Amino acid sequence: MYRPHIPHPDFVRLVGYGEVKLVGEPLNPPDGEQVIAVEMVDIDEAVRKFEEIGRSDIAELYKMAHRIRNEKL
């Protein structure tokens, strides 16, 4: 649950990309922010969704991760 009265420190964004398989509901610590949805999409859909909300920075990170992964295959 988001708690606006608790100040958030500076943050570091870690972006990961990979093939995943959902095996159950997300687990959250009792006092942590809760995950309300998990959506699995392909890379083009992920990029489109980030660009639609004005987060081209994250879209570019996902495209770069996808490109690097494909170069290793």
mmCIF file of the N, C-alpha and C atoms, coordinates in Angstrom:
data_MODEL
# 
_entry.id   MODEL 
# 
loop_
_atom_site.group_PDB 
_atom_site.id 
_atom_site.type_symbol 
_atom_site.label_atom_id 
_atom_site.label_alt_id 
_atom_site.label_comp_id 
_atom_site.label_asym_id 
_atom_site.label_entity_id 
_atom_site.label_seq_id 
_atom_site.pdbx_PDB_ins_code 
_atom_site.Cartn_x 
_atom_site.Cartn_y 
_atom_site.Cartn_z 
_atom_site.occupancy 
_atom_site.B_iso_or_equiv 
_atom_site.pdbx_formal_charge 
_atom_site.auth_seq_id 
_atom_site.auth_comp_id 
_atom_site.auth_asym_id 
_atom_site.auth_atom_id 
_atom_site.pdbx_PDB_model_num 
ATOM 1   N N  . MET A 1 1  ? 0.845  -1.170  0.000   1.00 0.00 ? 1  MET A N  1 
ATOM 2   C CA . MET A 1 1  ? 0.000  0.000   0.000   1.00 0.00 ? 1  MET A CA 1 
ATOM 3   C C  . MET A 1 1  ? 0.892  1.234   0.000   1.00 0.00 ? 1  MET A C  1 
ATOM 4   N N  . TYR A 1 2  ? 0.590  2.172   -0.880  1.00 0.00 ? 2  TYR A N  1 
ATOM 5   C CA . TYR A 1 2  ? 1.358  3.414   -0.957  1.00 0.00 ? 2  TYR A CA 1 
ATOM 6   C C  . TYR A 1 2  ? 1.030  4.273   0.251   1.00 0.00 ? 2  TYR A C  1 
ATOM 7   N N  . ARG A 1 3  ? 2.065  4.800   0.876   1.00 0.00 ? 3  ARG A N  1 
ATOM 8   C CA . ARG A 1 3  ? 1.885  5.632   2.066   1.00 0.00 ? 3  ARG A CA 1 
ATOM 9   C C  . ARG A 1 3  ? 2.504  6.997   1.801   1.00 0.00 ? 3  ARG A C  1 
ATOM 10  N N  . PRO A 1 4  ? 1.685  7.979   1.346   1.00 0.00 ? 4  PRO A N  1 
ATOM 11  C CA . PRO A 1 4  ? 2.244  9.280   0.969   1.00 0.00 ? 4  PRO A CA 1 
ATOM 12  C C  . PRO A 1 4  ? 2.859  10.046  2.127   1.00 0.00 ? 4  PRO A C  1 
ATOM 13  N N  . HIS A 1 5  ? 2.543  9.680   3.365   1.00 0.00 ? 5  HIS A N  1 
ATOM 14  C CA . HIS A 1 5  ? 3.092  10.397  4.509   1.00 0.00 ? 5  HIS A CA 1 
ATOM 15  C C  . HIS A 1 5  ? 4.510  9.943   4.852   1.00 0.00 ? 5  HIS A C  1 
ATOM 16  N N  . ILE A 1 6  ? 4.966  8.859   4.240   1.00 0.00 ? 6  ILE A N  1 
ATOM 17  C CA . ILE A 1 6  ? 6.322  8.363   4.484   1.00 0.00 ? 6  ILE A CA 1 
ATOM 18  C C  . ILE A 1 6  ? 7.205  8.867   3.345   1.00 0.00 ? 6  ILE A C  1 
ATOM 19  N N  . PRO A 1 7  ? 8.225  9.661   3.641   1.00 0.00 ? 7  PRO A N  1 
ATOM 20  C CA . PRO A 1 7  ? 9.072  10.183  2.561   1.00 0.00 ? 7  PRO A CA 1 
ATOM 21  C C  . PRO A 1 7  ? 9.855  9.059   1.881   1.00 0.00 ? 7  PRO A C  1 
ATOM 22  N N  . HIS A 1 8  ? 9.897  9.131   0.578   1.00 0.00 ? 8  HIS A N  1 
ATOM 23  C CA . HIS A 1 8  ? 10.651 8.138   -0.182  1.00 0.00 ? 8  HIS A CA 1 
ATOM 24  C C  . HIS A 1 8  ? 12.062 8.668   -0.434  1.00 0.00 ? 8  HIS A C  1 
ATOM 25  N N  . PRO A 1 9  ? 13.061 7.844   -0.238  1.00 0.00 ? 9  PRO A N  1 
ATOM 26  C CA . PRO A 1 9  ? 14.446 8.276   -0.495  1.00 0.00 ? 9  PRO A CA 1 
ATOM 27  C C  . PRO A 1 9  ? 14.691 8.378   -2.000  1.00 0.00 ? 9  PRO A C  1 
ATOM 28  N N  . ASP A 1 10 ? 15.852 8.884   -2.366  1.00 0.00 ? 10 ASP A N  1 
ATOM 29  C CA . ASP A 1 10 ? 16.244 8.826   -3.771  1.00 0.00 ? 10 ASP A CA 1 
ATOM 30  C C  . ASP A 1 10 ? 16.151 7.371   -4.194  1.00 0.00 ? 10 ASP A C  1 
ATOM 31  N N  . PHE A 1 11 ? 15.892 7.148   -5.436  1.00 0.00 ? 11 PHE A N  1 
ATOM 32  C CA . PHE A 1 11 ? 15.717 5.768   -5.861  1.00 0.00 ? 11 PHE A CA 1 
ATOM 33  C C  . PHE A 1 11 ? 16.632 5.428   -7.022  1.00 0.00 ? 11 PHE A C  1 
ATOM 34  N N  . VAL A 1 12 ? 16.820 4.141   -7.208  1.00 0.00 ? 12 VAL A N  1 
ATOM 35  C CA . VAL A 1 12 ? 17.558 3.602   -8.335  1.00 0.00 ? 12 VAL A CA 1 
ATOM 36  C C  . VAL A 1 12 ? 16.578 2.727   -9.096  1.00 0.00 ? 12 VAL A C  1 
ATOM 37  N N  . ARG A 1 13 ? 16.503 2.894   -10.395 1.00 0.00 ? 13 ARG A N  1 
ATOM 38  C CA . ARG A 1 13 ? 15.609 2.067   -11.200 1.00 0.00 ? 13 ARG A CA 1 
ATOM 39  C C  . ARG A 1 13 ? 16.415 0.909   -11.768 1.00 0.00 ? 13 ARG A C  1 
ATOM 40  N N  . LEU A 1 14 ? 15.948 -0.279  -11.519 1.00 0.00 ? 14 LEU A N  1 
ATOM 41  C CA . LEU A 1 14 ? 16.564 -1.481  -12.074 1.00 0.00 ? 14 LEU A CA 1 
ATOM 42  C C  . LEU A 1 14 ? 15.577 -2.056  -13.070 1.00 0.00 ? 14 LEU A C  1 
ATOM 43  N N  . VAL A 1 15 ? 15.990 -2.148  -14.312 1.00 0.00 ? 15 VAL A N  1 
ATOM 44  C CA . VAL A 1 15 ? 15.107 -2.663  -15.352 1.00 0.00 ? 15 VAL A CA 1 
ATOM 45  C C  . VAL A 1 15 ? 15.598 -4.038  -15.745 1.00 0.00 ? 15 VAL A C  1 
ATOM 46  N N  . GLY A 1 16 ? 14.703 -4.976  -15.739 1.00 0.00 ? 16 GLY A N  1 
ATOM 47  C CA . GLY A 1 16 ? 15.042 -6.331  -16.136 1.00 0.00 ? 16 GLY A CA 1 
ATOM 48  C C  . GLY A 1 16 ? 14.171 -6.755  -17.303 1.00 0.00 ? 16 GLY A C  1 
ATOM 49  N N  . TYR A 1 17 ? 14.667 -7.676  -18.055 1.00 0.00 ? 17 TYR A N  1 
ATOM 50  C CA . TYR A 1 17 ? 13.930 -8.182  -19.198 1.00 0.00 ? 17 TYR A CA 1 
ATOM 51  C C  . TYR A 1 17 ? 14.234 -9.661  -19.302 1.00 0.00 ? 17 TYR A C  1 
ATOM 52  N N  . GLY A 1 18 ? 13.233 -10.455 -19.489 1.00 0.00 ? 18 GLY A N  1 
ATOM 53  C CA . GLY A 1 18 ? 13.477 -11.881 -19.625 1.00 0.00 ? 18 GLY A CA 1 
ATOM 54  C C  . GLY A 1 18 ? 12.198 -12.637 -19.893 1.00 0.00 ? 18 GLY A C  1 
ATOM 55  N N  . GLU A 1 19 ? 12.345 -13.900 -20.108 1.00 0.00 ? 19 GLU A N  1 
ATOM 56  C CA . GLU A 1 19 ? 11.175 -14.741 -20.286 1.00 0.00 ? 19 GLU A CA 1 
ATOM 57  C C  . GLU A 1 19 ? 10.750 -15.208 -18.907 1.00 0.00 ? 19 GLU A C  1 
ATOM 58  N N  . VAL A 1 20 ? 9.481  -15.066 -18.607 1.00 0.00 ? 20 VAL A N  1 
ATOM 59  C CA . VAL A 1 20 ? 8.980  -15.424 -17.286 1.00 0.00 ? 20 VAL A CA 1 
ATOM 60  C C  . VAL A 1 20 ? 7.767  -16.330 -17.411 1.00 0.00 ? 20 VAL A C  1 
ATOM 61  N N  . LYS A 1 21 ? 7.504  -17.035 -16.340 1.00 0.00 ? 21 LYS A N  1 
ATOM 62  C CA . LYS A 1 21 ? 6.325  -17.883 -16.263 1.00 0.00 ? 21 LYS A CA 1 
ATOM 63  C C  . LYS A 1 21 ? 5.664  -17.581 -14.922 1.00 0.00 ? 21 LYS A C  1 
ATOM 64  N N  . LEU A 1 22 ? 4.403  -17.183 -14.969 1.00 0.00 ? 22 LEU A N  1 
ATOM 65  C CA . LEU A 1 22 ? 3.680  -16.922 -13.723 1.00 0.00 ? 22 LEU A CA 1 
ATOM 66  C C  . LEU A 1 22 ? 3.329  -18.256 -13.079 1.00 0.00 ? 22 LEU A C  1 
ATOM 67  N N  . VAL A 1 23 ? 3.692  -18.417 -11.810 1.00 0.00 ? 23 VAL A N  1 
ATOM 68  C CA . VAL A 1 23 ? 3.418  -19.664 -11.115 1.00 0.00 ? 23 VAL A CA 1 
ATOM 69  C C  . VAL A 1 23 ? 2.510  -19.475 -9.911  1.00 0.00 ? 23 VAL A C  1 
ATOM 70  N N  . GLY A 1 24 ? 2.131  -18.242 -9.602  1.00 0.00 ? 24 GLY A N  1 
ATOM 71  C CA . GLY A 1 24 ? 1.253  -17.980 -8.470  1.00 0.00 ? 24 GLY A CA 1 
ATOM 72  C C  . GLY A 1 24 ? 1.045  -16.502 -8.279  1.00 0.00 ? 24 GLY A C  1 
ATOM 73  N N  . GLU A 1 25 ? 0.294  -16.165 -7.265  1.00 0.00 ? 25 GLU A N  1 
ATOM 74  C CA . GLU A 1 25 ? 0.028  -14.779 -6.928  1.00 0.00 ? 25 GLU A CA 1 
ATOM 75  C C  . GLU A 1 25 ? 1.301  -14.107 -6.418  1.00 0.00 ? 25 GLU A C  1 
ATOM 76  N N  . PRO A 1 26 ? 1.452  -12.792 -6.662  1.00 0.00 ? 26 PRO A N  1 
ATOM 77  C CA . PRO A 1 26 ? 2.625  -12.083 -6.132  1.00 0.00 ? 26 PRO A CA 1 
ATOM 78  C C  . PRO A 1 26 ? 2.638  -12.113 -4.601  1.00 0.00 ? 26 PRO A C  1 
ATOM 79  N N  . LEU A 1 27 ? 3.822  -12.187 -4.025  1.00 0.00 ? 27 LEU A N  1 
ATOM 80  C CA . LEU A 1 27 ? 3.977  -12.159 -2.574  1.00 0.00 ? 27 LEU A CA 1 
ATOM 81  C C  . LEU A 1 27 ? 4.538  -10.807 -2.176  1.00 0.00 ? 27 LEU A C  1 
ATOM 82  N N  . ASN A 1 28 ? 3.926  -10.174 -1.209  1.00 0.00 ? 28 ASN A N  1 
ATOM 83  C CA . ASN A 1 28 ? 4.367  -8.867  -0.747  1.00 0.00 ? 28 ASN A CA 1 
ATOM 84  C C  . ASN A 1 28 ? 4.547  -8.909  0.760   1.00 0.00 ? 28 ASN A C  1 
ATOM 85  N N  . PRO A 1 29 ? 5.555  -8.197  1.272   1.00 0.00 ? 29 PRO A N  1 
ATOM 86  C CA . PRO A 1 29 ? 5.672  -8.098  2.726   1.00 0.00 ? 29 PRO A CA 1 
ATOM 87  C C  . PRO A 1 29 ? 4.456  -7.352  3.274   1.00 0.00 ? 29 PRO A C  1 
ATOM 88  N N  . PRO A 1 30 ? 4.049  -7.657  4.493   1.00 0.00 ? 30 PRO A N  1 
ATOM 89  C CA . PRO A 1 30 ? 2.847  -7.037  5.066   1.00 0.00 ? 30 PRO A CA 1 
ATOM 90  C C  . PRO A 1 30 ? 2.860  -5.511  5.044   1.00 0.00 ? 30 PRO A C  1 
ATOM 91  N N  . ASP A 1 31 ? 4.027  -4.891  5.193   1.00 0.00 ? 31 ASP A N  1 
ATOM 92  C CA . ASP A 1 31 ? 4.077  -3.428  5.225   1.00 0.00 ? 31 ASP A CA 1 
ATOM 93  C C  . ASP A 1 31 ? 4.584  -2.833  3.917   1.00 0.00 ? 31 ASP A C  1 
ATOM 94  N N  . GLY A 1 32 ? 4.691  -3.636  2.873   1.00 0.00 ? 32 GLY A N  1 
ATOM 95  C CA . GLY A 1 32 ? 5.204  -3.149  1.592   1.00 0.00 ? 32 GLY A CA 1 
ATOM 96  C C  . GLY A 1 32 ? 4.097  -2.640  0.690   1.00 0.00 ? 32 GLY A C  1 
ATOM 97  N N  . GLU A 1 33 ? 4.508  -1.949  -0.379  1.00 0.00 ? 33 GLU A N  1 
ATOM 98  C CA . GLU A 1 33 ? 3.535  -1.524  -1.371  1.00 0.00 ? 33 GLU A CA 1 
ATOM 99  C C  . GLU A 1 33 ? 3.023  -2.781  -2.074  1.00 0.00 ? 33 GLU A C  1 
ATOM 100 N N  . GLN A 1 34 ? 1.750  -2.843  -2.318  1.00 0.00 ? 34 GLN A N  1 
ATOM 101 C CA . GLN A 1 34 ? 1.135  -4.048  -2.846  1.00 0.00 ? 34 GLN A CA 1 
ATOM 102 C C  . GLN A 1 34 ? 1.076  -4.046  -4.372  1.00 0.00 ? 34 GLN A C  1 
ATOM 103 N N  . VAL A 1 35 ? 1.342  -5.197  -4.958  1.00 0.00 ? 35 VAL A N  1 
ATOM 104 C CA . VAL A 1 35 ? 1.192  -5.387  -6.393  1.00 0.00 ? 35 VAL A CA 1 
ATOM 105 C C  . VAL A 1 35 ? -0.289 -5.645  -6.643  1.00 0.00 ? 35 VAL A C  1 
ATOM 106 N N  . ILE A 1 36 ? -0.882 -4.866  -7.535  1.00 0.00 ? 36 ILE A N  1 
ATOM 107 C CA . ILE A 1 36 ? -2.306 -5.071  -7.802  1.00 0.00 ? 36 ILE A CA 1 
ATOM 108 C C  . ILE A 1 36 ? -2.553 -5.755  -9.136  1.00 0.00 ? 36 ILE A C  1 
ATOM 109 N N  . ALA A 1 37 ? -1.547 -5.781  -10.013 1.00 0.00 ? 37 ALA A N  1 
ATOM 110 C CA . ALA A 1 37 ? -1.727 -6.425  -11.311 1.00 0.00 ? 37 ALA A CA 1 
ATOM 111 C C  . ALA A 1 37 ? -0.376 -6.793  -11.895 1.00 0.00 ? 37 ALA A C  1 
ATOM 112 N N  . VAL A 1 38 ? -0.360 -7.875  -12.630 1.00 0.00 ? 38 VAL A N  1 
ATOM 113 C CA . VAL A 1 38 ? 0.815  -8.294  -13.391 1.00 0.00 ? 38 VAL A CA 1 
ATOM 114 C C  . VAL A 1 38 ? 0.312  -8.541  -14.804 1.00 0.00 ? 38 VAL A C  1 
ATOM 115 N N  . GLU A 1 39 ? 0.960  -7.922  -15.763 1.00 0.00 ? 39 GLU A N  1 
ATOM 116 C CA . GLU A 1 39 ? 0.535  -8.068  -17.153 1.00 0.00 ? 39 GLU A CA 1 
ATOM 117 C C  . GLU A 1 39 ? 1.737  -8.512  -17.968 1.00 0.00 ? 39 GLU A C  1 
ATOM 118 N N  . MET A 1 40 ? 1.580  -9.594  -18.705 1.00 0.00 ? 40 MET A N  1 
ATOM 119 C CA . MET A 1 40 ? 2.653  -10.093 -19.555 1.00 0.00 ? 40 MET A CA 1 
ATOM 120 C C  . MET A 1 40 ? 2.370  -9.659  -20.990 1.00 0.00 ? 40 MET A C  1 
ATOM 121 N N  . VAL A 1 41 ? 3.336  -8.950  -21.592 1.00 0.00 ? 41 VAL A N  1 
ATOM 122 C CA . VAL A 1 41 ? 3.184  -8.466  -22.964 1.00 0.00 ? 41 VAL A CA 1 
ATOM 123 C C  . VAL A 1 41 ? 4.500  -8.675  -23.709 1.00 0.00 ? 41 VAL A C  1 
ATOM 124 N N  . ASP A 1 42 ? 4.425  -8.658  -25.032 1.00 0.00 ? 42 ASP A N  1 
ATOM 125 C CA . ASP A 1 42 ? 5.667  -8.769  -25.799 1.00 0.00 ? 42 ASP A CA 1 
ATOM 126 C C  . ASP A 1 42 ? 6.377  -7.414  -25.804 1.00 0.00 ? 42 ASP A C  1 
ATOM 127 N N  . ILE A 1 43 ? 7.580  -7.390  -26.343 1.00 0.00 ? 43 ILE A N  1 
ATOM 128 C CA . ILE A 1 43 ? 8.416  -6.194  -26.265 1.00 0.00 ? 43 ILE A CA 1 
ATOM 129 C C  . ILE A 1 43 ? 7.771  -5.002  -26.963 1.00 0.00 ? 43 ILE A C  1 
ATOM 130 N N  . ASP A 1 44 ? 7.143  -5.215  -28.104 1.00 0.00 ? 44 ASP A N  1 
ATOM 131 C CA . ASP A 1 44 ? 6.531  -4.098  -28.825 1.00 0.00 ? 44 ASP A CA 1 
ATOM 132 C C  . ASP A 1 44 ? 5.393  -3.476  -28.013 1.00 0.00 ? 44 ASP A C  1 
ATOM 133 N N  . GLU A 1 45 ? 4.601  -4.303  -27.370 1.00 0.00 ? 45 GLU A N  1 
ATOM 134 C CA . GLU A 1 45 ? 3.499  -3.796  -26.546 1.00 0.00 ? 45 GLU A CA 1 
ATOM 135 C C  . GLU A 1 45 ? 4.032  -3.060  -25.319 1.00 0.00 ? 45 GLU A C  1 
ATOM 136 N N  . ALA A 1 46 ? 5.086  -3.578  -24.708 1.00 0.00 ? 46 ALA A N  1 
ATOM 137 C CA . ALA A 1 46 ? 5.679  -2.911  -23.539 1.00 0.00 ? 46 ALA A CA 1 
ATOM 138 C C  . ALA A 1 46 ? 6.201  -1.529  -23.926 1.00 0.00 ? 46 ALA A C  1 
ATOM 139 N N  . VAL A 1 47 ? 6.912  -1.459  -25.034 1.00 0.00 ? 47 VAL A N  1 
ATOM 140 C CA . VAL A 1 47 ? 7.454  -0.181  -25.510 1.00 0.00 ? 47 VAL A CA 1 
ATOM 141 C C  . VAL A 1 47 ? 6.314  0.788   -25.788 1.00 0.00 ? 47 VAL A C  1 
ATOM 142 N N  . ARG A 1 48 ? 5.274  0.326   -26.475 1.00 0.00 ? 48 ARG A N  1 
ATOM 143 C CA . ARG A 1 48 ? 4.132  1.179   -26.796 1.00 0.00 ? 48 ARG A CA 1 
ATOM 144 C C  . ARG A 1 48 ? 3.471  1.728   -25.536 1.00 0.00 ? 48 ARG A C  1 
ATOM 145 N N  . LYS A 1 49 ? 3.295  0.856   -24.526 1.00 0.00 ? 49 LYS A N  1 
ATOM 146 C CA . LYS A 1 49 ? 2.656  1.288   -23.282 1.00 0.00 ? 49 LYS A CA 1 
ATOM 147 C C  . LYS A 1 49 ? 3.486  2.354   -22.562 1.00 0.00 ? 49 LYS A C  1 
ATOM 148 N N  . PHE A 1 50 ? 4.802  2.179   -22.518 1.00 0.00 ? 50 PHE A N  1 
ATOM 149 C CA . PHE A 1 50 ? 5.651  3.184   -21.873 1.00 0.00 ? 50 PHE A CA 1 
ATOM 150 C C  . PHE A 1 50 ? 5.640  4.498   -22.649 1.00 0.00 ? 50 PHE A C  1 
ATOM 151 N N  . GLU A 1 51 ? 5.681  4.416   -23.967 1.00 0.00 ? 51 GLU A N  1 
ATOM 152 C CA . GLU A 1 51 ? 5.660  5.640   -24.770 1.00 0.00 ? 51 GLU A CA 1 
ATOM 153 C C  . GLU A 1 51 ? 4.333  6.386   -24.613 1.00 0.00 ? 51 GLU A C  1 
ATOM 154 N N  . GLU A 1 52 ? 3.223  5.638   -24.494 1.00 0.00 ? 52 GLU A N  1 
ATOM 155 C CA . GLU A 1 52 ? 1.903  6.262   -24.325 1.00 0.00 ? 52 GLU A CA 1 
ATOM 156 C C  . GLU A 1 52 ? 1.809  7.089   -23.048 1.00 0.00 ? 52 GLU A C  1 
ATOM 157 N N  . ILE A 1 53 ? 2.526  6.681   -22.012 1.00 0.00 ? 53 ILE A N  1 
ATOM 158 C CA . ILE A 1 53 ? 2.455  7.417   -20.746 1.00 0.00 ? 53 ILE A CA 1 
ATOM 159 C C  . ILE A 1 53 ? 3.625  8.395   -20.593 1.00 0.00 ? 53 ILE A C  1 
ATOM 160 N N  . GLY A 1 54 ? 4.330  8.627   -21.691 1.00 0.00 ? 54 GLY A N  1 
ATOM 161 C CA . GLY A 1 54 ? 5.407  9.613   -21.663 1.00 0.00 ? 54 GLY A CA 1 
ATOM 162 C C  . GLY A 1 54 ? 6.695  9.131   -21.028 1.00 0.00 ? 54 GLY A C  1 
ATOM 163 N N  . ARG A 1 55 ? 6.881  7.819   -20.937 1.00 0.00 ? 55 ARG A N  1 
ATOM 164 C CA . ARG A 1 55 ? 8.104  7.275   -20.349 1.00 0.00 ? 55 ARG A CA 1 
ATOM 165 C C  . ARG A 1 55 ? 8.977  6.657   -21.438 1.00 0.00 ? 55 ARG A C  1 
ATOM 166 N N  . SER A 1 56 ? 9.390  7.496   -22.390 1.00 0.00 ? 56 SER A N  1 
ATOM 167 C CA . SER A 1 56 ? 10.252 7.008   -23.462 1.00 0.00 ? 56 SER A CA 1 
ATOM 168 C C  . SER A 1 56 ? 11.596 6.542   -22.922 1.00 0.00 ? 56 SER A C  1 
ATOM 169 N N  . ASP A 1 57 ? 11.996 7.063   -21.741 1.00 0.00 ? 57 ASP A N  1 
ATOM 170 C CA . ASP A 1 57 ? 13.259 6.616   -21.133 1.00 0.00 ? 57 ASP A CA 1 
ATOM 171 C C  . ASP A 1 57 ? 13.195 5.130   -20.798 1.00 0.00 ? 57 ASP A C  1 
ATOM 172 N N  . ILE A 1 58 ? 12.093 4.694   -20.217 1.00 0.00 ? 58 ILE A N  1 
ATOM 173 C CA . ILE A 1 58 ? 11.954 3.272   -19.880 1.00 0.00 ? 58 ILE A CA 1 
ATOM 174 C C  . ILE A 1 58 ? 11.758 2.452   -21.153 1.00 0.00 ? 58 ILE A C  1 
ATOM 175 N N  . ALA A 1 59 ? 11.001 2.988   -22.115 1.00 0.00 ? 59 ALA A N  1 
ATOM 176 C CA . ALA A 1 59 ? 10.818 2.291   -23.391 1.00 0.00 ? 59 ALA A CA 1 
ATOM 177 C C  . ALA A 1 59 ? 12.169 2.017   -24.040 1.00 0.00 ? 59 ALA A C  1 
ATOM 178 N N  . GLU A 1 60 ? 13.059 3.007   -24.020 1.00 0.00 ? 60 GLU A N  1 
ATOM 179 C CA . GLU A 1 60 ? 14.386 2.838   -24.617 1.00 0.00 ? 60 GLU A CA 1 
ATOM 180 C C  . GLU A 1 60 ? 15.210 1.786   -23.871 1.00 0.00 ? 60 GLU A C  1 
ATOM 181 N N  . LEU A 1 61 ? 15.086 1.735   -22.550 1.00 0.00 ? 61 LEU A N  1 
ATOM 182 C CA . LEU A 1 61 ? 15.799 0.704   -21.777 1.00 0.00 ? 61 LEU A CA 1 
ATOM 183 C C  . LEU A 1 61 ? 15.323 -0.694  -22.171 1.00 0.00 ? 61 LEU A C  1 
ATOM 184 N N  . TYR A 1 62 ? 14.022 -0.852  -22.327 1.00 0.00 ? 62 TYR A N  1 
ATOM 185 C CA . TYR A 1 62 ? 13.483 -2.155  -22.730 1.00 0.00 ? 62 TYR A CA 1 
ATOM 186 C C  . TYR A 1 62 ? 13.934 -2.528  -24.137 1.00 0.00 ? 62 TYR A C  1 
ATOM 187 N N  . LYS A 1 63 ? 13.939 -1.564  -25.065 1.00 0.00 ? 63 LYS A N  1 
ATOM 188 C CA . LYS A 1 63 ? 14.406 -1.849  -26.429 1.00 0.00 ? 63 LYS A CA 1 
ATOM 189 C C  . LYS A 1 63 ? 15.874 -2.248  -26.417 1.00 0.00 ? 63 LYS A C  1 
ATOM 190 N N  . MET A 1 64 ? 16.688 -1.558  -25.602 1.00 0.00 ? 64 MET A N  1 
ATOM 191 C CA . MET A 1 64 ? 18.107 -1.887  -25.524 1.00 0.00 ? 64 MET A CA 1 
ATOM 192 C C  . MET A 1 64 ? 18.304 -3.297  -24.948 1.00 0.00 ? 64 MET A C  1 
ATOM 193 N N  . ALA A 1 65 ? 17.582 -3.627  -23.887 1.00 0.00 ? 65 ALA A N  1 
ATOM 194 C CA . ALA A 1 65 ? 17.694 -4.967  -23.297 1.00 0.00 ? 65 ALA A CA 1 
ATOM 195 C C  . ALA A 1 65 ? 17.285 -6.029  -24.302 1.00 0.00 ? 65 ALA A C  1 
ATOM 196 N N  . HIS A 1 66 ? 16.234 -5.773  -25.055 1.00 0.00 ? 66 HIS A N  1 
ATOM 197 C CA . HIS A 1 66 ? 15.764 -6.724  -26.073 1.00 0.00 ? 66 HIS A CA 1 
ATOM 198 C C  . HIS A 1 66 ? 16.816 -6.924  -27.160 1.00 0.00 ? 66 HIS A C  1 
ATOM 199 N N  . ARG A 1 67 ? 17.406 -5.809  -27.616 1.00 0.00 ? 67 ARG A N  1 
ATOM 200 C CA . ARG A 1 67 ? 18.433 -5.876  -28.654 1.00 0.00 ? 67 ARG A CA 1 
ATOM 201 C C  . ARG A 1 67 ? 19.652 -6.650  -28.165 1.00 0.00 ? 67 ARG A C  1 
ATOM 202 N N  . ILE A 1 68 ? 20.116 -6.364  -26.939 1.00 0.00 ? 68 ILE A N  1 
ATOM 203 C CA . ILE A 1 68 ? 21.291 -7.059  -26.383 1.00 0.00 ? 68 ILE A CA 1 
ATOM 204 C C  . ILE A 1 68 ? 21.008 -8.544  -26.243 1.00 0.00 ? 68 ILE A C  1 
ATOM 205 N N  . ARG A 1 69 ? 19.828 -8.879  -25.748 1.00 0.00 ? 69 ARG A N  1 
ATOM 206 C CA . ARG A 1 69 ? 19.464 -10.287 -25.579 1.00 0.00 ? 69 ARG A CA 1 
ATOM 207 C C  . ARG A 1 69 ? 19.466 -11.007 -26.923 1.00 0.00 ? 69 ARG A C  1 
ATOM 208 N N  . ASN A 1 70 ? 18.908 -10.391 -27.954 1.00 0.00 ? 70 ASN A N  1 
ATOM 209 C CA . ASN A 1 70 ? 18.851 -11.022 -29.264 1.00 0.00 ? 70 ASN A CA 1 
ATOM 210 C C  . ASN A 1 70 ? 20.224 -11.170 -29.890 1.00 0.00 ? 70 ASN A C  1 
ATOM 211 N N  . GLU A 1 71 ? 21.150 -10.276 -29.588 1.00 0.00 ? 71 GLU A N  1 
ATOM 212 C CA . GLU A 1 71 ? 22.505 -10.378 -30.116 1.00 0.00 ? 71 GLU A CA 1 
ATOM 213 C C  . GLU A 1 71 ? 23.238 -11.587 -29.534 1.00 0.00 ? 71 GLU A C  1 
ATOM 214 N N  . LYS A 1 72 ? 22.853 -11.998 -28.312 1.00 0.00 ? 72 LYS A N  1 
ATOM 215 C CA . LYS A 1 72 ? 23.513 -13.118 -27.656 1.00 0.00 ? 72 LYS A CA 1 
ATOM 216 C C  . LYS A 1 72 ? 22.945 -14.471 -28.097 1.00 0.00 ? 72 LYS A C  1 
ATOM 217 N N  . LEU A 1 73 ? 21.787 -14.466 -28.749 1.00 0.00 ? 73 LEU A N  1 
ATOM 218 C CA . LEU A 1 73 ? 21.160 -15.733 -29.182 1.00 0.00 ? 73 LEU A CA 1 
ATOM 219 C C  . LEU A 1 73 ? 21.784 -16.276 -30.433 1.00 0.00 ? 73 LEU A C  1 
# 
